[in-house]
Amino acid sequence: MEVQALLITFRETLEALLIIGIITSYLKRVNHREYTKYVWLGAALAVAASVGVAILFQVVLTGFAAMASEIYLKIGIMLVSTLLLTQMVFWMAEHSQDIKKSVEGKLDQFITAGNIVGMVIHSFLVVLREGVETVFFFAAITHGNIGAALQGWGAVTGMAIAALVSYFFFKGTMRIPLKTFFKVTGAFIVLIAAGLLVQAISMMQDIGLIGSVMPHVYDLTWLLPEHPIDYEHYLRDHGVAPIFSGEVGVFFKALFGYSSMPSLEEMIAYIGYFVVIYLLVTSRQGQKNSKQHPSAAAPQEKTKGIL
């Protein structure tokens, strides 16, 4: 869970800080530093609002638990989180190059009109979006215990790393292109999304919401149990300990959706998810290449000649 929390918090915090940094840097460059305090005001209000959303979300989860319907809400959160994480990766990969131009264009409008409220609202919405997404993802990876993710070392470390990366980026000492940087971190986020999808399917099968043609395609408990309890049960039943500890299995399950005894549906969903991602990536790259390198052989226009 902590590694998941680190990656998610790092990505969300970095996106928010990069945009806020672009805004404040631009205001300094155009000699309008007086607006900087309003940008940070909007960001601070967004952080407070995100905390409020986290508390509200936890109350809702607790209410569903009291009604014995918590499992359905958890499944829904996991499925929606899978979609949001995937969309987040594609959005940032596509807009990482032109995001600076887009933000500065909006700022010009606010400065020209002297719209202080608009500037506060803009920075508020930028940070709030990342904050709400973080709360939602934390609910998914912790199965509803948002406080555990917020208090763990993963979230704090993710925010600290994001702050350092942002600092070096705006100081001009970071030479890694943002597009490449987000591709690398995006790959890990995609793995987390695939894991959440598989865990949601597993939970639906556990409660009988969906069936299974083959409940256990293979059994790797002897090699890597997915939980310390499975480790103890295997040792009790066979008299021989599995090769790897259940703690290792918990780590891989949290990060990659590992299962020592996956169903056929889980395997199909896991592999199918990466196939879909691959098809989306290749199709988008093909569209970009066709736009950047249009055919040189343009159709010749018909002209009327005088012979």
C-alpha positions as CSV (number, residue, x, y, z in Angstrom):
1,M,0.0,0.0,0.0
2,E,2.8,2.4,0.9
3,V,4.5,2.1,-2.5
4,Q,1.1,2.7,-4.2
5,A,0.5,5.7,-2.0
6,L,4.0,7.1,-2.8
7,L,3.5,6.8,-6.6
8,I,0.0,8.2,-6.6
9,T,0.8,11.1,-4.2
10,F,4.0,11.8,-6.1
11,R,2.2,12.1,-9.5
12,E,-0.8,14.1,-8.2
13,T,1.4,16.5,-6.1
14,L,3.9,17.0,-8.9
15,E,1.1,17.9,-11.4
16,A,-0.3,20.4,-9.0
17,L,3.0,21.9,-8.1
18,L,4.1,22.1,-11.8
19,I,1.0,24.1,-12.7
20,I,1.3,26.4,-9.7
21,G,5.0,26.8,-10.5
22,I,4.2,27.7,-14.1
23,I,1.6,30.3,-12.9
24,T,3.9,32.0,-10.3
25,S,6.9,32.0,-12.6
26,Y,4.9,33.6,-15.4
27,L,3.6,36.3,-13.0
28,K,7.1,37.2,-12.0
29,R,8.3,37.2,-15.7
30,V,5.5,39.7,-16.7
31,N,6.1,41.9,-13.6
32,H,2.8,41.0,-11.8
33,R,4.1,39.5,-8.6
34,E,1.3,41.1,-6.7
35,Y,-1.0,38.3,-8.0
36,T,1.2,35.5,-6.6
37,K,-0.4,35.7,-3.1
38,Y,-3.8,35.1,-4.7
39,V,-2.5,32.0,-6.5
40,W,-1.2,30.5,-3.3
41,L,-4.5,31.5,-1.5
42,G,-6.4,29.4,-4.1
43,A,-4.0,26.5,-3.6
44,A,-4.3,26.6,0.2
45,L,-8.1,26.7,0.0
46,A,-8.0,23.7,-2.3
47,V,-5.8,21.7,0.1
48,A,-8.3,22.4,2.9
49,A,-11.2,21.4,0.7
50,S,-9.4,18.2,-0.2
51,V,-9.0,17.3,3.5
52,G,-12.8,18.0,3.9
53,V,-13.5,15.7,0.9
54,A,-11.3,12.9,2.5
55,I,-13.3,13.2,5.8
56,L,-16.6,13.2,4.0
57,F,-15.5,10.2,1.9
58,Q,-14.5,8.3,5.0
59,V,-17.9,9.0,6.6
60,V,-19.7,7.7,3.5
61,L,-17.5,4.6,3.6
62,T,-18.2,4.0,7.3
63,G,-22.0,4.4,6.6
64,F,-21.8,1.8,3.9
65,A,-20.0,-0.5,6.2
66,A,-22.8,-0.1,8.8
67,M,-25.3,-1.1,6.2
68,A,-23.2,-4.2,5.2
69,S,-22.9,-2.7,1.7
70,E,-19.3,-1.6,2.0
71,I,-18.0,-4.3,-0.4
72,Y,-20.1,-3.0,-3.3
73,L,-18.8,0.6,-2.8
74,K,-15.2,-0.7,-2.6
75,I,-15.6,-2.6,-5.9
76,G,-17.1,0.5,-7.5
77,I,-14.2,2.7,-6.3
78,M,-11.7,0.3,-7.6
79,L,-13.2,0.1,-11.1
80,V,-13.6,3.9,-11.3
81,S,-10.0,4.4,-10.0
82,T,-8.8,2.1,-12.7
83,L,-10.4,4.3,-15.4
84,L,-9.2,7.6,-13.7
85,L,-5.6,6.4,-13.3
86,T,-5.5,5.3,-17.0
87,Q,-7.0,8.6,-18.1
88,M,-4.6,10.6,-16.0
89,V,-1.6,8.9,-17.5
90,F,-2.8,9.5,-21.1
91,W,-3.9,13.1,-20.4
92,M,-0.5,14.1,-18.9
93,A,1.5,12.3,-21.7
94,E,-0.5,14.2,-24.3
95,H,-0.5,17.7,-22.6
96,S,2.9,17.7,-20.9
97,Q,4.4,19.7,-23.8
98,D,1.7,22.4,-24.3
99,I,0.4,22.7,-20.7
100,K,2.7,25.7,-20.1
101,K,1.3,27.6,-23.1
102,S,-2.3,26.8,-22.1
103,V,-1.8,28.0,-18.5
104,E,-0.1,31.2,-19.6
105,G,-2.9,32.0,-22.0
106,K,-5.5,31.9,-19.2
107,L,-3.3,34.0,-17.0
108,D,-3.1,36.7,-19.7
109,Q,-6.9,36.9,-19.7
110,F,-7.0,37.3,-15.9
111,I,-4.3,39.9,-15.8
112,T,-5.8,42.0,-18.6
113,A,-9.2,42.0,-16.9
114,G,-7.7,42.4,-13.4
115,N,-9.7,39.3,-12.5
116,I,-8.3,38.4,-9.0
117,V,-11.2,36.1,-8.2
118,G,-10.7,34.2,-11.4
119,M,-7.1,33.7,-10.6
120,V,-7.9,32.4,-7.2
121,I,-10.6,30.1,-8.6
122,H,-8.2,28.8,-11.3
123,S,-5.4,27.8,-8.9
124,F,-8.1,26.4,-6.5
125,L,-9.5,24.1,-9.2
126,V,-6.1,23.0,-10.3
127,V,-5.1,21.8,-6.9
128,L,-8.6,20.6,-5.9
129,R,-8.7,18.2,-8.9
130,E,-5.5,16.6,-7.8
131,G,-6.6,16.4,-4.2
132,V,-9.9,14.8,-4.9
133,E,-8.3,12.3,-7.2
134,T,-5.8,11.4,-4.5
135,V,-8.5,10.8,-2.0
136,F,-10.4,8.6,-4.4
137,F,-7.3,6.6,-5.2
138,F,-6.4,6.2,-1.6
139,A,-9.9,4.8,-0.9
140,A,-9.2,2.2,-3.6
141,I,-5.8,1.0,-2.6
142,T,-6.6,0.9,1.2
143,H,-10.1,-0.7,0.7
144,G,-11.7,2.3,2.4
145,N,-9.2,3.2,5.1
146,I,-8.2,6.6,3.7
147,G,-6.6,7.7,7.0
148,A,-4.1,4.9,6.9
149,A,-2.8,6.0,3.5
150,L,-2.6,9.7,4.6
151,Q,-0.7,8.8,7.8
152,G,1.7,6.4,6.2
153,W,5.3,7.1,5.0
154,G,4.3,6.6,1.4
155,A,2.1,9.7,1.1
156,V,4.6,11.9,2.9
157,T,7.5,10.6,0.9
158,G,5.6,11.1,-2.4
159,M,4.8,14.7,-1.5
160,A,8.5,15.4,-0.5
161,I,9.9,13.9,-3.7
162,A,7.4,15.9,-5.8
163,A,8.4,19.1,-4.0
164,L,12.1,18.4,-4.7
165,V,11.5,17.6,-8.4
166,S,9.5,20.7,-8.8
167,Y,12.2,22.8,-7.1
168,F,14.9,21.5,-9.3
169,F,12.8,21.8,-12.4
170,F,12.0,25.5,-11.9
171,K,15.6,26.1,-10.9
172,G,16.7,24.8,-14.3
173,T,18.9,22.0,-12.9
174,M,16.6,19.2,-13.9
175,R,17.4,18.2,-17.5
176,I,15.0,15.3,-17.9
177,P,12.2,16.2,-20.4
178,L,8.8,16.2,-18.7
179,K,7.3,14.0,-21.4
180,T,9.9,11.3,-20.7
181,F,9.6,11.8,-17.0
182,F,5.8,11.3,-17.0
183,K,6.1,8.2,-19.3
184,V,8.3,6.4,-16.8
185,T,6.1,7.2,-13.8
186,G,3.0,6.6,-15.9
187,A,4.2,3.0,-16.5
188,F,4.1,2.3,-12.8
189,I,0.6,4.0,-12.5
190,V,-0.7,1.7,-15.3
191,L,0.6,-1.3,-13.3
192,I,-1.3,-0.1,-10.2
193,A,-4.5,0.4,-12.3
194,A,-4.2,-3.1,-13.7
195,G,-3.8,-4.5,-10.2
196,L,-6.9,-2.6,-9.0
197,L,-9.0,-4.0,-11.9
198,V,-7.9,-7.6,-11.0
199,Q,-8.6,-7.1,-7.3
200,A,-12.1,-5.7,-8.1
201,I,-12.8,-8.8,-10.3
202,S,-11.6,-11.1,-7.5
203,M,-13.8,-9.4,-4.9
204,M,-16.8,-9.7,-7.2
205,Q,-16.1,-13.4,-7.6
206,D,-15.7,-13.8,-3.8
207,I,-19.2,-12.5,-3.1
208,G,-20.8,-14.3,-6.0
209,L,-21.5,-11.2,-8.1
210,I,-19.9,-12.9,-11.1
211,G,-19.0,-16.5,-11.6
212,S,-15.8,-18.2,-12.9
213,V,-15.2,-20.8,-15.6
214,M,-11.9,-21.8,-13.9
215,P,-11.5,-20.5,-10.3
216,H,-7.8,-21.4,-10.1
217,V,-5.8,-21.6,-13.2
218,Y,-2.6,-22.4,-11.3
219,D,-1.4,-22.4,-7.7
220,L,1.9,-20.6,-6.8
221,T,1.4,-20.6,-3.1
222,W,4.4,-23.0,-2.8
223,L,6.5,-20.3,-4.4
224,L,5.0,-16.9,-3.4
225,P,1.9,-16.8,-1.2
226,E,0.0,-13.6,-1.6
227,H,-0.6,-13.1,2.2
228,P,1.1,-14.2,5.5
229,I,-2.0,-16.2,6.3
230,D,-1.6,-18.2,3.1
231,Y,2.1,-18.8,4.1
232,E,1.1,-20.1,7.5
233,H,-1.7,-22.4,6.0
234,Y,0.7,-23.8,3.4
235,L,3.3,-24.6,6.1
236,R,0.7,-26.2,8.3
237,D,-0.8,-28.3,5.6
238,H,2.4,-29.4,3.8
239,G,5.0,-29.2,6.5
240,V,7.3,-27.3,4.2
241,A,7.5,-23.5,4.0
242,P,7.0,-21.6,0.7
243,I,10.1,-20.3,-0.9
244,F,9.2,-16.6,-0.4
245,S,7.5,-14.9,2.5
246,G,3.9,-13.8,2.5
247,E,5.0,-10.3,3.2
248,V,6.6,-10.3,-0.3
249,G,3.3,-11.5,-1.7
250,V,1.4,-8.7,0.0
251,F,3.8,-6.2,-1.6
252,F,3.4,-7.5,-5.1
253,K,-0.4,-7.8,-4.7
254,A,-0.7,-4.2,-3.6
255,L,1.6,-2.9,-6.3
256,F,0.8,-5.2,-9.3
257,G,-2.4,-7.1,-8.3
258,Y,-0.4,-10.4,-7.9
259,S,-2.5,-13.5,-7.1
260,S,-1.0,-16.9,-6.2
261,M,-4.2,-18.6,-7.4
262,P,-5.8,-16.4,-10.1
263,S,-9.1,-17.2,-11.8
264,L,-9.3,-17.4,-15.6
265,E,-11.3,-14.2,-15.6
266,E,-8.6,-12.3,-13.6
267,M,-5.9,-13.4,-16.0
268,I,-8.0,-12.4,-19.1
269,A,-8.7,-9.0,-17.5
270,Y,-5.1,-8.4,-16.6
271,I,-3.7,-9.3,-19.9
272,G,-6.5,-7.7,-21.8
273,Y,-6.0,-4.4,-19.9
274,F,-2.4,-4.2,-21.2
275,V,-3.5,-5.2,-24.7
276,V,-6.0,-2.3,-24.7
277,I,-3.4,0.1,-23.4
278,Y,-0.9,-1.0,-26.1
279,L,-3.5,-0.5,-28.8
280,L,-4.5,3.0,-27.5
281,V,-0.8,4.0,-27.3
282,T,0.0,2.8,-30.8
283,S,-3.1,4.3,-32.3
284,R,-2.4,7.7,-30.7
285,Q,1.2,7.6,-31.9
286,G,0.0,6.9,-35.4
287,Q,-2.4,9.8,-35.3
288,K,0.4,12.2,-34.1
289,N,2.8,11.0,-36.7
290,S,0.2,11.5,-39.5
291,K,-0.4,15.1,-38.2
292,Q,3.3,15.9,-37.9
293,H,4.3,14.4,-41.2
294,P,1.5,14.8,-43.7
295,S,1.9,13.3,-47.1
296,A,4.1,15.3,-49.4
297,A,2.3,14.1,-52.4
298,A,-0.6,16.5,-52.2
299,P,-3.3,16.1,-54.9
300,Q,-2.6,18.3,-57.8
301,E,-5.2,21.0,-58.5
302,K,-6.9,21.0,-61.9
303,T,-6.0,24.0,-63.9
304,K,-7.5,25.3,-67.0
305,G,-4.8,25.7,-69.6
306,I,-4.9,27.5,-73.0
307,L,-3.5,25.3,-75.7
